[in-house]
Amino acid sequence: MSEVAKLPKPQLRGLLTSQIKRNLVFGAVFAFVVTAAYKMNINDKRKIKYAEFYKNYDPQREYEQMKKAGIFQSARPE
Amino acid sequence: MTGHQIARVLSRQAKAITVQSASAGTVAHHGHHEIRDHVKDKIGKREVVGYGYNGQPTYVDRLDFPFPAIRYKEPNAEIQLLREKEKGDWKKLTTEEKKALYRASFRQTLAEVQAPTGEWKSILGVTLFGMSVAVWFYILMKKYVYPPLPPTMAPEWQEAQLKRMIEQRQNRIEGLASQYDYETQKWKE
């Protein structure tokens, strides 16, 4: 039998505990990263979009345009 | 368990590793009606050699349990001779004899069991054929069964509907109307 490189000895005791600890860390990090990414790319982006929209928003002008298009039942165009 | 039943189970286990008698199927009893063993009826003269994967004397080639309960072939004169020889030194058996002994006890080698069968081709073919039949069914349904589409599906109606949605400024920040430029009366992006 030819010699091949020896593997490192695997952990034989307390495997479940150490696995749980490792998985807790991974899970916490993953959850944090995903939450942060979601907040930045979706929540904050949406807030920016709304802020941009309402910065120069003129509701009166909008109302006149919509009235002219004829979509209101109680505010007909002239 | 009554004494009767215990005795029956023990005598059954003692019979488990013996050659089956020619009167296939019936189990010896203590004066009750005859009960047929429907599995044992089918194996003919085949020798039971172990418990098998579930206790029944069946032959199955299984990778996860490669020890069938019965031999594959029924015994004949040549195999009986080889069995006697098998009781001695195996180095004295020729390769042909070893193969004959193997094939008497097993249907396929494990390599043969694992070998690709090409079954996936027929599975794929039949599946695609079935899908095409379904498409034919849809064509026939559309032609002969379904009532006509409602007027709201006509393109002119849909365009008028879209125009109304834009005029109402539906979803004007993130959705439909946000893609429309009201200054130039044209779609953005």
Interface residues (C-beta under 8 A of the other chain):
Chain A: R46 K49 Y50 F53 E62 Q65 M66 A69 G70 I71
Chain B: R164 E167 Q168 R169 R172 I173 E174 Y182
